[in-house]
Amino acid sequence: MGGNAKGRKRRFGSVRKLPSGKFQARYTGPDGLPRKAPASFDTKRAAEQWLVETEAELLRGEWLDPDAGRVTLTEYAEGWVKDRDLKARTREEYERHLRLHVTPYLGTRPLNEITAPRIRSWRTARLDDGVGKSTVAKTYRILHAIFTTAVDDDLIRRNPCRIKGAGHDKADERPTATLQQVFAIAEAIQPRYRLMVLLAAFAQLRFGELVALQRRNIDLDAMELRVRRATAEMEDGTQIDDDPKSEAGKRPISLPNGLRADIESHLKNYAQPGARGRLFLGPQGGIPRRRNFNRIWHKALKDAGIPPDTGLHLHDLRHTGSTWSAQSGATLKELMARIGHSSTRAAMIYQHATRDRDHTIAAALDALIEEARSTVAA
């Protein structure tokens, strides 16, 4: 009986010995095509075990076409970006990250040959080459999303991006301005940009949201500003008005009454006429660009007596105003609504930055403790 068993043909697949002395496993896939193991085996037993595992995958419906995963990462990533419903600026950003930090190092490799160790090596090499941690983290998040889709497409079995925390980047602590510095900058900057400085701080607006503002977005009676669009600047210099980054970016913002005179003066002297007229224009009537504005901003800092080594940017005024809002007692939900974030992550930054208010709370609690102790002692 033992002799008959030895001579019996395998129920699934076959194993043959190669001239090299190694063993090759072959089988017929569910698509009717002949398939073979991606590598040879040192022993016949190992080849047979591989066939057992492959048959089990077929029975569980987990079999993947090994040829499907042979598409290169660059080829698949290009299609992935094209198929995403992305804003023009985001699409351009994804393409840039892939072009600079992925294609030269992993782009020619098939998806099914990119393993977790290879991803770890890629990430380490990027950091060792001096690429910023934030850039590497952003690129890693893009890669993780691409491979997640590849898993869903049945091209690979498992996402190779499995480095814990690699997609998170802790940004450097940004400087904040004092109230006096905000008004000093507003006084020093070109008059047409005075209101931009004040709205960056007191309405917590991004640069793209500021330059997209139109007259109709300001309601002086209600002292309310409504963010509806954001201007994105592409690498070729093209400026595009689009929806904000997320639906939460479309938001009403209550304005302090103390800005009323500044808004009225700006509307009278600098804004384009008509309901759709832009609030902010450059000296030649064009939409302000970040690069040009940065030169104006740095001059204003110098004229305001703010040292350049503070590294203060216009965007830091958004951070400054959000910190003030948190210190005034705004809840997490209120902060999210005001700054236009759909996640709690950014809003939590400002709540964590309220140490002065925390000390005030502690002092109030201390007073309660002292009152309670004095009552008990009496």
Buried (B, 14 or more C-beta within 10 A) or exposed (E): EEEEEEEEEEEBBBBEEEEEEBBBBBBEBEEEEEBBBEEBBEEBEBBBEBBEEBBEEEEEEEBBBBBBBEBBBBEBBBEBBEEBEBBEBBBBBBBEBBEEBBBEBBBEBBBBBBEEEBBBEBBEEBEEEEBEBEBBBBBBBBBBBBBEBBBEBEBBEEBBBEBEEBBEBEEEEBBBBEEEBBBBBBEBBBEBBBBBBBBBBBBBBBBBBBBBBBBEBBEEEEBBBBBBBBBBBEEEEEBBBBEBBEEBBBBBBEBEEEBEEBBEEBBEEBBBEEEEBBBBBBEEEEBBBEEEBEEBBBEBBEEBEBEEEEEBBBEBBBBBBBBBBBBEEBEEEBBBBBBBBEEEEBBBBBBEBBEEBEEEEEEEEEEEEEEEEEEEEE
